[in-house]
Amino acid sequence: MQMVVRTIEDLVNQKDPLGLEKIPAGSSSWRTPSTSLVRGNVYGREDDKKALIKMLNDNNEHHLSVIAIVGIGGVGKTTLAQWLYNNEEEFMKGFDLKAWVCVSENFDIIETTRNVIKQIHGGTCSLDDFNSLQNALKEELSNKKFFLILDDVWSYDGDKWSNFMTPFQYGKKESIVLLTTRGKNVALAVQNCRPYFLKGLSEDYCWSVFADNASFPESNGRAALEEIGRKIVKKCDGLPLAAETLGRLLRTKHDVEEWNKILMSHIWGFLWRRVRLSQHY
């Protein structure tokens, strides 16, 4: 118990240097829902883009292609999905409908079905019961080639997935449902779903992400900050979200001591334990 208390106290002391804030009680989620818009440059994913497009186009076995981008938190799953969603020239030609829905931890199949309909319509949906929602979605998708992204999926409840996916069988052949998830068990729970495992970026590409978001003064201190910055990036372990977040955090700080606080923080070990644990569900 004493060790646990000391760990908690240590984490509280690390809160301010890392820019962490309290979450108001009653918040439904501690994360901002994703959108389909690409934020900033996409580094180091050319091979992944080509491999994923090939996988999505190889849709001969099933009427509906279901693919999950699987990877640890912060590795860039959502960014890769956003790139695909907005790639009109290489990939998106030929689809009649497309929709983006952020699912997150609570996979409510009624609310998620309603959100898909709202995305297709670009407006509201007043239907409440699941039967009406499923029939409405079936009508929207019938004889149309569609591309749906379900971002940040956590549920591996096979019964929920079976019920939710029913209307999607009525679209045209070569329609696609693409999921992003941290857990390979999610991909296993969705019938006929093929996983694409996304790995971390190289250290050089991670540095590009960090440098894009940080700010280096045009002064004698630039070299010292860059040296510390590269050590910070090494600790990011190939996760672009970590590099981006820390770059933004240090953007207004041009003091070597402030950068060293981040580099030497004890919270790194705690964060990596949490990231690794998220892979095993």
Disulfide bonds with the S-S distance in Angstrom:
none
